[in-house]
Amino acid sequence: MEPASIGQNVIIGEDVSFGNNVTIGNNVIIYEKTKIGDDVVIQDNVVVGKQPSRAKNSILSESQKLPGAVIGSGCTIGTSSIIYANASLADDVFVADLATIRERVTIGEKTIVGRGVSVENDCDVGQKCKLETNCYVTAYSELGNYVFMAPYVVTTNDNYMARSKERYNHFKGVTIRDGGRVGANSTILPGKVIQEDGAVGAGSLVTKDVNTGEMVIGSPAKFYQKVPEDQLLKNQ
């Protein structure tokens, strides 16, 4: 089935499937075997289904060609965003301008991926999350449902800062469980876990796991208070 509307200079690869009422802007590239659901809007200069490239000195092994990307029904993909091959977006995901979603990433239903957000390879992001402008989700991370990341949050996965071969065995992203929230300009160190309803104050450096329903602040982040009852996920 053909999209309802196609802009100028659009390139569509082989075996791309479209649902009903798909709108495609100008200068869009959709690579082979991509699957696009109903009522999807793909704005100008978007790239969908791009195969990853590997630098000569990359720690990642050479990979086989990946399956196509999957874009669920009702999604919007903002201007100049890039969705890699083997990424999967559930229904009603909103991807703002200039965002990047890498290979082997899953994004849950009704999640918002903000302007300039980068979700690196091999991440799982749950439903109804909100990843605000320019936050960075490092590779091998897991975000539950209703997770909130404020602008310029940085997550990390390499405690060895690119030195020593030992680091190859210790790469680990962060885990933010259901209802976890992270304030603006905070940094989370590799492998740290923010438990359910855990909260991190703005500008904090998370060097230890955050307990369920607790708020931490500072650098390094320390216990500040229990999350107020009216802010708990169960009371929303």
C-alpha positions as CSV (number, residue, x, y, z in Angstrom):
1,M,0.0,0.0,0.0
2,E,1.3,3.5,-0.9
3,P,1.5,6.3,1.7
4,A,-1.3,8.9,1.5
5,S,1.2,11.7,1.0
6,I,4.8,11.8,-0.2
7,G,7.0,14.9,-0.4
8,Q,9.8,15.7,-2.8
9,N,13.1,13.8,-3.1
10,V,11.9,10.8,-1.1
11,I,13.8,7.5,-1.4
12,I,12.0,4.3,-0.5
13,G,13.9,1.0,-0.4
14,E,12.7,-2.5,-1.4
15,D,10.1,-4.4,0.7
16,V,9.1,-1.3,2.7
17,S,5.5,-1.8,4.0
18,F,3.1,1.0,4.8
19,G,-0.1,1.2,6.8
20,N,-3.0,3.5,6.0
21,N,-2.7,7.3,6.0
22,V,1.1,7.6,6.2
23,T,2.5,11.1,5.6
24,I,6.1,11.5,4.4
25,G,7.9,14.9,4.2
26,N,10.6,16.0,1.9
27,N,14.1,14.5,1.5
28,V,13.2,11.4,3.5
29,I,15.1,8.1,3.1
30,I,13.4,4.9,4.2
31,Y,15.7,1.8,3.9
32,E,14.7,-1.6,2.8
33,K,12.4,-3.9,4.9
34,T,11.2,-1.1,7.1
35,K,7.6,-1.6,8.4
36,I,5.5,1.5,9.0
37,G,2.0,1.4,10.7
38,D,-1.1,3.4,10.2
39,D,-1.4,7.2,10.7
40,V,2.4,7.7,10.9
41,V,3.9,11.2,10.2
42,I,7.5,11.3,9.0
43,Q,8.7,14.8,8.7
44,D,11.4,16.4,6.5
45,N,15.0,15.0,6.3
46,V,14.3,11.9,8.3
47,V,16.3,8.7,7.8
48,V,14.6,5.4,8.8
49,G,16.2,1.9,8.8
50,K,19.8,3.0,8.5
51,Q,22.3,0.2,8.9
52,P,25.0,1.1,11.6
53,S,28.5,1.9,10.6
54,R,31.5,0.6,12.5
55,A,34.7,2.6,13.1
56,K,38.0,0.8,12.5
57,N,38.9,1.0,16.2
58,S,35.4,0.3,17.5
59,I,35.1,-2.2,20.4
60,L,32.0,-3.6,18.7
61,S,32.4,-6.7,16.5
62,E,31.5,-6.6,12.9
63,S,27.8,-7.3,12.6
64,Q,25.6,-8.9,10.0
65,K,23.1,-6.8,8.1
66,L,20.2,-6.0,10.5
67,P,16.5,-6.4,10.0
68,G,14.4,-3.4,9.1
69,A,13.1,-0.8,11.5
70,V,9.5,-1.0,12.8
71,I,7.5,2.1,13.3
72,G,4.2,1.5,15.1
73,S,0.8,3.1,14.2
74,G,0.3,6.8,15.3
75,C,4.0,7.6,15.6
76,T,5.5,11.0,14.6
77,I,9.1,11.2,13.6
78,G,10.4,14.7,13.8
79,T,12.5,16.6,11.3
80,S,16.1,15.4,10.7
81,S,15.8,12.4,13.1
82,I,17.5,9.1,12.5
83,I,15.9,5.7,13.3
84,Y,18.4,2.9,12.8
85,A,17.7,-0.6,11.5
86,N,16.3,-3.1,13.9
87,A,14.9,-0.4,16.1
88,S,11.3,-0.9,17.1
89,L,8.9,1.9,18.1
90,A,5.5,0.9,19.6
91,D,2.3,2.7,18.8
92,D,1.9,6.5,19.4
93,V,5.6,7.2,20.1
94,F,6.6,10.8,19.5
95,V,10.1,11.5,18.3
96,A,11.0,15.1,18.2
97,D,13.4,16.9,15.8
98,L,17.1,15.8,15.6
99,A,16.7,12.7,17.8
100,T,18.7,9.5,17.2
101,I,17.4,6.0,18.0
102,R,20.1,3.4,17.4
103,E,19.9,-0.3,16.4
104,R,18.3,-2.9,18.6
105,V,16.4,-0.3,20.6
106,T,12.8,-0.7,21.7
107,I,10.6,2.2,22.6
108,G,7.3,1.6,24.4
109,E,3.9,2.9,23.6
110,K,3.2,6.6,24.0
111,T,6.8,7.5,25.0
112,I,8.1,10.9,24.1
113,V,11.7,11.1,22.8
114,G,12.6,14.8,22.9
115,R,14.5,17.1,20.6
116,G,18.2,16.1,20.2
117,V,17.8,13.0,22.4
118,S,20.2,10.1,21.7
119,V,19.2,6.6,22.6
120,E,22.2,4.4,21.9
121,N,22.3,0.8,20.8
122,D,20.8,-2.2,22.7
123,C,18.5,-0.2,25.0
124,D,14.9,-0.9,26.1
125,V,12.7,2.0,26.9
126,G,9.2,1.4,28.4
127,Q,5.8,2.9,28.0
128,K,4.8,6.6,28.6
129,C,8.3,7.7,29.3
130,K,9.4,11.3,28.8
131,L,13.0,11.8,27.6
132,E,13.4,15.6,27.4
133,T,15.7,17.7,25.2
134,N,19.2,16.6,24.7
135,C,19.3,13.8,27.3
136,Y,21.6,10.9,26.5
137,V,20.7,7.2,27.1
138,T,23.9,5.2,26.9
139,A,24.1,1.8,25.3
140,Y,22.9,-1.3,27.2
141,S,20.5,0.7,29.4
142,E,17.0,-0.3,30.5
143,L,14.2,2.2,31.3
144,G,10.9,1.0,32.8
145,N,7.5,2.6,32.3
146,Y,6.7,6.2,33.2
147,V,10.4,7.2,33.5
148,F,11.2,10.9,33.3
149,M,14.6,12.2,32.2
150,A,15.0,16.0,32.2
151,P,17.1,18.0,29.7
152,Y,20.8,17.2,29.5
153,V,20.7,14.1,31.7
154,V,23.8,12.0,30.9
155,T,24.0,8.2,31.5
156,T,27.3,6.3,31.2
157,N,28.5,2.7,30.7
158,D,32.3,2.7,30.8
159,N,34.1,3.0,34.2
160,Y,37.5,2.7,32.5
161,M,37.0,5.7,30.3
162,A,38.3,3.9,27.2
163,R,41.5,2.6,28.8
164,S,42.6,-1.0,29.3
165,K,41.3,-4.1,27.7
166,E,39.6,-5.1,30.9
167,R,36.8,-2.6,30.2
168,Y,35.6,-4.9,27.4
169,N,34.1,-7.2,30.0
170,H,32.5,-4.6,32.1
171,F,30.4,-2.3,29.9
172,K,27.1,-1.8,31.6
173,G,24.4,0.8,31.1
174,V,22.0,2.2,33.7
175,T,18.7,0.9,34.9
176,I,15.8,3.2,35.8
177,R,12.8,1.3,37.0
178,D,9.1,2.2,36.7
179,G,8.4,5.8,37.8
180,G,12.1,6.8,38.2
181,R,12.9,10.4,37.6
182,V,16.1,12.3,36.9
183,G,16.5,16.0,37.1
184,A,18.3,18.3,34.6
185,N,22.0,18.1,34.1
186,S,22.4,15.0,36.3
187,T,25.0,12.3,35.5
188,I,24.5,8.6,36.3
189,L,27.5,6.4,36.5
190,P,27.8,2.9,34.8
191,G,25.6,0.1,36.1
192,K,23.8,2.2,38.7
193,V,20.1,1.4,39.3
194,I,17.3,3.8,40.2
195,Q,14.6,1.8,41.8
196,E,10.9,2.3,41.4
197,D,9.8,5.9,42.1
198,G,13.4,6.9,42.9
199,A,14.2,10.5,42.1
200,V,17.4,12.4,41.4
201,G,17.6,16.1,42.0
202,A,19.0,18.4,39.3
203,G,22.7,18.6,38.8
204,S,23.4,15.5,40.8
205,L,26.1,12.8,40.3
206,V,24.7,9.3,40.9
207,T,27.5,7.0,42.2
208,K,25.3,4.6,44.1
209,D,22.0,2.9,43.5
210,V,18.9,4.9,44.4
211,N,16.4,3.1,46.6
212,T,12.7,2.7,46.0
213,G,10.8,5.9,46.7
214,E,13.8,7.9,47.8
215,M,15.1,11.2,46.5
216,V,18.9,11.9,46.3
217,I,20.7,15.2,45.5
218,G,24.3,16.4,45.3
219,S,27.6,15.4,43.9
220,P,28.0,12.6,44.9
221,A,24.2,12.2,45.3
222,K,23.1,11.4,48.8
223,F,19.7,10.7,50.4
224,Y,17.7,13.8,50.8
225,Q,14.2,12.7,51.6
226,K,11.4,10.3,50.8
227,V,9.5,11.1,47.6
228,P,6.3,12.9,48.7
229,E,3.3,10.6,48.7
230,D,1.4,12.6,46.2
231,Q,4.3,12.3,43.7
232,L,4.4,8.5,43.8
233,L,3.4,6.8,40.5
234,K,0.5,4.9,42.2
235,N,-1.1,8.3,43.1
236,Q,-0.9,9.8,39.6
